[in-house]
Amino acid sequence: MKLPAYAAVPVAAALLASLTGSSGMSAAYAADARALPSVNMEATVKAAQIDPRRPDDTLTPGAKAGVLLVEQALCDRGLLDAKWVDGYFGTTTVAAFAKFQESLGLTGLAANGLPGEASLTKLGTGRFKVTNVIGPGARVSAGGVVIDARTQSMLAEAKRLLGRNLVLLQGSYNPGGDPTSAGTHDGGGVVDISVKGMNSATRIDVVRALRRVGFAAWVRSPDQAGWPWHIHAAAISDTDLSSQAQHQIGDYYLGLNGLAGRGPDDGPKVTIRTWEEYRRR
């Protein structure tokens, strides 16, 4: 159908706008975003837990490319010396990332040196895009203690595997709540579980199930310190982990028991996976 002359001009203008206006600009921005390199958040957070505990400069598998991008961005902001742009997310890089988080006005657990979604995305603006995003979720009440939603989901799956309930003695976000915990419960992702009514074999079965779904978990005995029998579990890659809990995760990957003496792991052997890796199986 032929349009009348008075209608042709606005239609043409609309067509031109559709080609060169906001939608065209959005497409350009999308193309630019696709062209940026990627930082795999899962791998980067894993490296930030393991690398500071290593006795050498071995790199965490799958993390080097993303860590290099993060380190270069920190270096360009004057927060990290160029000699540390090496793909190794050691203590110096953790400290530099914490300074960046603080520069954003973040405090406490949000400035713990572990890359969170908001801080990592901000650091990557115009430089890299963030993939495989992870986060702790909201804080929730469970059995009279506070944990985060990610930890709650992990515990629910461990209970399903075991076919039994698990009673929490201590939750997360509990700074100073138990001096014997040495700060591991100050942040998110960490719980203590009652072993009341469990024999030795059952305690090991519980630890095994917890490890399968992504916890670094151990049976703790009175012989180790001034605490009663219990199971201690820390959720790998929970970005709200306290620095002490981060160290426990790193030691777990390195075959250690998560205690200050850094003795050999005394728990059941399982393939170490994060919650996200478990869910993708």
N, C-alpha and C positions, 0 to 999 in steps of 0.2 A: 504494500500500500504506500502511495506517495504521500509524504507529509506536507501540509501547507507551509508556505514560506515562513509564517510567524512562529511555527513550531520547530523549524529546522535548526535555528540558531541555538536555543537552549539544549536541544538534544545533542548537537555537536559539541557544545561546551561540556556537557556531562560526560560524553565519550572521552574528550580530551582529559578531563579531570581523572577519569577512571584509569587512564593510562599513565598519567604523570603526577597525580595527586597523592593523597595519603596512602592509598592502597599500594601504589607503586613504591612509595618510600618504605612501607612496611615490608614489602617483598625484598627490597634491597637490604634492609636491616636483617631480615631472616637469613638472606644469603651470606651476609657478613658473619652472622653468628655461626652458621654452618661451617664457615671457613676457618674458624678459630680451632686451635688444638684443644684436646680434652684432658681434663684431670679427673681420673677415676677416684672419687672420694673414698670408696671402700678401701682401695689399695693404699691410698695416701694415709688414711687414719690408721690402718694396720701398721704401716711403717713407722708412724709416729709413736706407737706403743712399743714396738720391738727394737728398733734401731738404737734407742738410747741405752738399752740393756745389753747390747752385744759387746763381747770382748774384743771385737775386731771391726773392720769396716765393710763386712758383707752386706750387700743390699737386699732388701726385702723383695722377693720375686714379684714381678708385675707392677712394682711401684715406681721404678726409676724415672720413667718419662714424666709422670705427673709430679713427682717430688722436685725434679729439676725445674719445672715450670713455676712451682710454688716458690722455690728458693730464689730463682731469678727475679721474681716479682718482689720478694722481700729485699733482695739485694738492691734493686732499682729504687726502693723506698728508703735506702740507707739503714735498714734494720739488720742486714746480714752481710758480712764481709764476702767478697767474691770468691775467696778460697774455699768457702763452705758450700758453694753451689756445685754439688757433687752427686746428687741423687740419694744421699744418705740422710735420713731425717733424724739426726742425732740430737743430743741435748742442746746444742747451739741453735739448731733450727727450731726446736720446740720453744726455746726462750725467745727467739726472734718472732715466731708466730704469736706468742703470748703478748709481746709488745705491740704487734699489729692489732690484735684484738682489743688491747687497752686503748690504742689510738682511736678506735671506733667508739669509745665510751663504754665498752663492755667491762664487766668486773666479775669477780668470783669464778664460778664454774664456766661462765661464758668466755673467760680469758685464761683457760687452763692449758693453752698451748696445743690442744688437739684441734684440728680444723673442723669447725662446725659449718653447717650449710650456709648460714648468713655471712660469716667472716670469710669463708673460702670463696663464695660467690663475689663478695665485694672485692677481694684481692684480685680476682680474675677479670674484673670489668675491663673489656677491650683487649684482654690478653689471652684468656682461655675460658672454655665453658666447663661446667661441672657436671659429670655424669655419675651414675650409681650413687645417688644421694641417699644418705642414711641419717637418722636422728632418733633421739630417745623418746619422742612423743611427750604427751602431757603427764604430769604427776598424778598418780591415782592412789587411793587407799586400798590396801590388801591385807586382810587378816590383822588389822589394827596397826599396821605400819605403812609408810609411804614408799612407793617405788615408782618407776616410770612405765609408760604403756608398753614400750618395747620389752622391758624386763618381764612385765606381766604376761605378755604373749609367750615368751620363752618358757616361763615357769608352767604355763598352762599346757604347752606341748610336752614338757618333761613329765608332768603328771599323767598325761595321756599315755605316753610310752610306758610308764611304770604301772599304770592302773591303780594308783594310790594318791592320796592327798599329801601335800607337803606343808608343814606348819612353819611359818616364819618367826624366828626369834628376834631378828633385827632387820630393818629395811635399809633404804637409801636416804640420802639428804639428811643425815643424822650427825652433824658435826659435834664432836665431844660427847656423844651419847654413850660410848663405851671406850674408855681409855685403852683397853687391851686391843682394840681394833686398829690402832696406829694410823687413824685417818682414812682407812680404806672405805668407810661408810659415809664419809663427808660429802661425797658426790652421788651420782646416779649409778645404776647398774649392779649394785652389790647387795647381797642378802646373806643372812645366816639362817640355817634351817635346822630345826629340831631333829634329833635322832632318837627321841624317846620311843621305846618299844621296838627299835630296830636292832637286829643282830649284826655282826660284822659283815656278813655277805650282803645283807640288805643295804647297809650303808654304802658299800662299794657299788651296788646296783644303782643307787640314787645318784652317786657321783658320775657314774658312766652315762646315765641318761642326761644329766645336766651338761656334761661335756659334749654329748652328741648334738645338742641343740644350740651350742655356742657359748657356754660358760667355761671359764677357767674355774674348776671346782676341786676341793680337797676335803677329806675328813680331817677335822682338827681334834686333837686329844689333849687332856690335861698335862701330858708329859712335855708338850711343846711350849706351853706358856700358862699363865694364870687364867685359864678359861675352861669351862666344862666341855664335854664332848659336843660337837656340832659339825655341820657341814658349811663351809664357806664357799660362796660362789660369786664370781665377778663376770659380768656380761662383756665379752670381747667386743671392742669397737663401740661401746656406748660413749657418745661424745660428751657426756656429763661426768665421766669418771674423774675422781680426784687424782692428783699426781701419784699418790701411793698406790691406788688401784691400777693406774696405768702401768706402773712398774711390775705389779703382780702379773698382769696380762703378758707383758714382754717376757718375764721369766718363764711363764707357762709355755710360751712358744719355744723357749730355749731349753726345755726339759727340766725346769727347776720347780721347787715346791711353793713359791710365792711368799716365803717367810724371809725375815731379815738376814738369816744366815745363808740363804740361797743354796740350800741343799738340793739333792736330786729329787725329781718328782716322785712322789710315793703313791700316786693314784693310778687307776686303770688306764691302759693305753687305748686311745681312740684317735681317729683322724681329726686333727684340729680344724674346726670350721667356725666361721661366724654364723650368727642367726640368719643372715641373708643368704649365705652360701648353703646352709642347711635347707632353707626354703626352696632354693632352686634345684635341689637334687631331684 
